[in-house]
Amino acid sequence: QVQLVESGGGSVQPGGSLRLSCKSSTYLHRDYYMAWFRQAPGKEREGVAADYIGDVTITYYSDSVKDRFTISQDNAKNTVYLQMNSLKPEDTAMYYCAYGSPKVGWWLLPGGYTFWGQGTQVTVSS
């Protein structure tokens, strides 16, 4: 059983930055993906970024965060990061990491992932 633990959330002013971390309890297997999702109150869970685990770099971003957020991984630490820059109030949400083997086209869809963390809250407000 894979356990994922997120950290790094908090409150920040608009334009600020945060880095989220997600540590897996087990080795991250090749050909799987780690991803970040977020969910604001009253809204559906939204895929933010996904990162392929393997020898090549393959990443996917939602249009809402592209060029502001960066997903990366440290396989030696079984950890995935989400660097968030130029934060906006609309980025406020609970952020979850997820691990799985999504089908083609499912990289940013919740149904593509099997294991989920408990979430970390990000609040962007002045």
VMD Tcl script that draws the C-alpha trace (Angstrom):
set ca {
  {0.00 0.00 0.00}
  {1.35 3.39 -1.01}
  {0.98 6.22 1.46}
  {1.44 9.80 0.32}
  {2.04 12.70 2.69}
  {1.84 16.29 1.51}
  {3.45 19.27 3.19}
  {4.32 22.87 2.47}
  {0.91 24.48 2.32}
  {0.11 27.75 4.03}
  {-1.07 31.29 3.58}
  {0.60 33.68 1.17}
  {-0.14 37.03 -0.41}
  {-0.95 37.34 -4.12}
  {2.20 37.20 -6.18}
  {3.96 35.06 -3.60}
  {5.39 31.56 -3.84}
  {5.07 28.22 -2.08}
  {6.62 24.81 -2.60}
  {4.58 21.75 -1.84}
  {6.14 18.37 -1.17}
  {4.65 14.90 -1.45}
  {6.58 11.99 0.03}
  {5.73 8.44 -0.87}
  {6.14 5.61 1.62}
  {7.40 3.36 -1.16}
  {9.65 3.45 -4.18}
  {8.20 5.33 -7.14}
  {7.88 2.83 -9.95}
  {8.89 3.55 -13.51}
  {6.13 4.23 -16.02}
  {3.88 5.58 -13.30}
  {2.89 9.19 -12.75}
  {2.82 11.47 -9.76}
  {0.38 14.34 -9.97}
  {-0.99 17.28 -8.07}
  {-4.68 18.08 -7.89}
  {-6.57 20.79 -6.09}
  {-10.10 21.27 -4.88}
  {-11.71 24.50 -3.77}
  {-14.93 24.52 -1.73}
  {-17.92 23.76 -3.91}
  {-15.79 22.89 -6.92}
  {-14.68 19.66 -8.54}
  {-11.20 18.30 -8.05}
  {-8.93 19.76 -10.73}
  {-5.72 18.32 -12.13}
  {-2.87 20.81 -11.86}
  {0.30 19.01 -12.90}
  {1.52 15.49 -13.62}
  {5.04 14.08 -13.90}
  {6.15 10.84 -15.52}
  {8.43 8.60 -13.46}
  {11.18 7.32 -15.71}
  {14.28 8.29 -17.65}
  {12.59 10.94 -19.75}
  {10.91 14.14 -18.66}
  {7.22 14.20 -19.44}
  {5.05 16.73 -17.66}
  {1.53 18.01 -18.06}
  {0.02 21.20 -16.70}
  {-3.43 22.66 -16.64}
  {-3.82 25.90 -18.55}
  {-4.62 27.72 -15.33}
  {-1.16 27.10 -13.84}
  {1.07 26.70 -16.87}
  {4.15 28.95 -16.71}
  {3.57 29.58 -13.00}
  {3.80 26.11 -11.43}
  {6.55 23.53 -11.86}
  {6.37 19.86 -10.92}
  {9.55 17.96 -10.20}
  {10.68 14.76 -8.50}
  {13.55 13.47 -6.39}
  {13.53 9.72 -6.82}
  {16.19 9.21 -4.17}
  {13.77 10.69 -1.65}
  {10.58 9.24 -3.19}
  {9.31 12.81 -3.23}
  {7.54 15.02 -5.73}
  {7.40 18.79 -5.49}
  {5.16 21.50 -6.80}
  {6.79 24.91 -7.01}
  {4.07 27.54 -7.19}
  {4.99 31.08 -8.23}
  {2.95 34.20 -8.95}
  {0.14 32.85 -6.82}
  {-3.36 34.23 -7.30}
  {-6.41 34.22 -5.01}
  {-8.03 31.69 -7.36}
  {-5.23 29.24 -6.55}
  {-6.70 28.91 -3.06}
  {-7.64 25.27 -2.53}
  {-6.75 22.02 -0.83}
  {-3.90 20.47 -2.78}
  {-3.56 16.71 -3.10}
  {-0.86 14.55 -4.56}
  {-1.72 11.35 -6.34}
  {0.12 8.31 -7.72}
  {-0.95 5.93 -10.41}
  {-0.78 4.71 -13.97}
  {-3.25 6.84 -15.92}
  {-4.42 5.89 -19.38}
  {-3.43 8.08 -22.30}
  {-5.16 11.42 -21.90}
  {-6.03 10.81 -18.26}
  {-2.89 12.41 -16.80}
  {-4.81 15.28 -15.17}
  {-8.01 13.40 -14.39}
  {-8.68 12.05 -10.87}
  {-9.83 8.71 -12.26}
  {-6.33 8.07 -13.56}
  {-4.85 7.71 -10.07}
  {-5.10 5.06 -7.41}
  {-3.35 6.47 -4.37}
  {-4.01 9.85 -2.78}
  {-2.60 11.95 0.01}
  {-4.66 13.71 2.68}
  {-4.07 17.17 1.25}
  {-2.44 20.42 2.27}
  {-4.24 23.77 2.31}
  {-3.04 26.70 0.21}
  {-4.61 30.10 0.82}
  {-3.76 33.13 -1.29}
  {-5.12 36.32 0.15}
  {-4.11 39.89 0.86}
}
mol new
graphics top color blue
foreach p $ca { graphics top sphere $p radius 0.5 }
foreach p [lrange $ca 0 end-1] q [lrange $ca 1 end] { graphics top cylinder $p $q radius 0.2 }
display resetview
